[in-house]
């Protein structure tokens, strides 16, 4: 197998793993099911990822492109964050690594810790820094950032994990934006 074929196969396995882990819980997903969906031998999962745990870790490498959301006036931060959030929820419905981590966090302490650390670094800290840079004192910036983070995580859990419908993207974005903005404004 050429290195190009190996890379394509590894990517196909990762995509199927993300889809399966997002669709079902960690415990309900089998290596065989992922291998079948990726049209490969289960042995390749062991070879490339060391097994189910290694594949899970690789499948849950998440990134949030938050930089653009924090460019601009605090008066429109809620709208910018909501647009980014809703885009992610609708663009990656079955492959979002954050959804995988959320679903697995109840049954795998490592997933819960990974999700908490990821959100602390990629959501809470940049939001806190943005609010501080725009005039809030340390305590107020920390409280508002924590409130926004908890609100978004709660909505995400309700609408994505508990499988309630996301609803109309435009309405969801408007509601999220207005609510986040109220939290930004205090």
N, C-alpha and C positions, 0 to 999 in steps of 0.2 A: 504494500500500500504506500503510495507516495505521500509526502508530507502535506501536500495540498488536500488529498483525499482524507488523510487523518484529521486535518484541521476542520474540514467540512463535516466529517462524521462527528467529531467532538462537539461542534457547534449545534448540530442537529440533536444530539443527545441532550445538551444543555437546554435547548428550546423546549424539547418534549418534557424534560424534568420540570422546568419552570411551569409549563402548562399543567402538568399532573399535580405538582405540589400546590399550585394555586387553586386547582379545581377540588382537590381532596385534601385530607389531612396528611401529615408526614407518615403516620402509622398506617394509613390506608393505601399508600402508594408502595408498589413493589418494584424492585429492580427489573423484573421480567416485564411488567406493564410498560415501564419507560423504554426498555429495550425494544419491545414490540412496536410501540408508537414511533420510535426512531428507526425502525427497520434494521436493527443490529443485534448481534449476539450479546446476552447479558455479560459475557466475559469482557467485552470492550468497556463496559462501565467500570468494572474492577480495574482493568488495565489503565484507563485514562483518569479515573477519579478515586480509585482505591475502595470503591463500594458505595453504598447508599449514603452514608454520612458525608463522605467527601463530595459526592455529587450534590447533596443538599447544600453544603457550604458554597460550592461553585455556583449553584443555581440561585443563590440568594445574595449575590454580590449586587448591591443596589446603589444607584446614583440618583441624586435629585439635582436637576439643574436650577439651583436657587439664585444664582448670581444675578440674572436678569430681573428677578422679582424684587431685589433690593436696590435696584437703580431707580431713583426717582423720589418724588414727594411723598412724605408720610401720609398725606391726605388721600392718596390713591393706592396705598400698600395693600389694603384688603382686596381690591379688584385685581391687582397684579398677582397676588398669592392665589386667589381663587381661580384665576385663569390657568395658572400653572398646575394647580391641583386637579381641576376638572379635566384638563387636557391629559394628564397622566392617567386618571381613572378610566377615561374613555379610549385612549390610544393603546393602553396595555391591559385590557380587561382580563386576559387569562395568563399573562406572562410577567406580570409586575412582581419583581423580587420582594417588594415591600408587602404585597398581598401574601406572598408565600410565607414571609416571616411572621406576619400577623396571624395567619392561620395556624402556624406551627408553634407559636409562643405559648399556647396553653398546654401543650404536651411535651415540649422540649425546652428545658431551662436555657440551653445554649441559644436557641432561637429567640427567646425572650430577652436575653442579655444582648444578643447581636442587634435586635431591633431597638432596644433602649439606647445602646451605645451609638448606633447609626443616627437615630433621631436627635440625640444630644449633640452630636458633632455636626450634622448636616441640616438641622432644622432649628433646634432650640438656641444653640450658640450664635449662628448668624443673625437670627431674629433679635436676640438680646443685644448683640453688637450694633445692629442697625438702630434699634430704639435708643440705645445709649448715645450713638452718634447724632441722633436727632433730638437731643435735649432731655431725655428722661434720666432721672437719677438711677443709681445701681439697683435699688430695691424695686422701684416701680418698673423698670425695664425687665427685671427678672420675673416679676409677677405677671406682667402682661404677656411676655413671651411664653411663660408656662401655661397661661390660660389659652392662648392661641393654639399652642401645641396640643394641649389636652382636648380642646374643642375639635380640631381637625382629626385627631386620632379617634375620638369618639364617633364622629360622623363617618369616618372611613370604616370603623368597625361595624357600625350599624348598617351601613349601606352596602358594604362589600363582604364582610365576614358573615353577618347574619343573613345575608342574601336578600335583603330588602332591595327593591329596585332603585337604581341610581336616579331614575327620573329623567326629565328633559335637561340636557346639558346647559342650555341657556338659563333656565330657571334656577338650576342648582348653582351655577356660577354666580348669578345675581344674589341669591340668598347667602351663599358662603361669603361672598365679597362684603356684603353689608354687615354680616355678623362679625367677621374678622375685623372690619374697620371699626366697629363699636368697641371691640376689645383693644385695638390699637389706640383709639382715642380715650379710652378709660371711661 
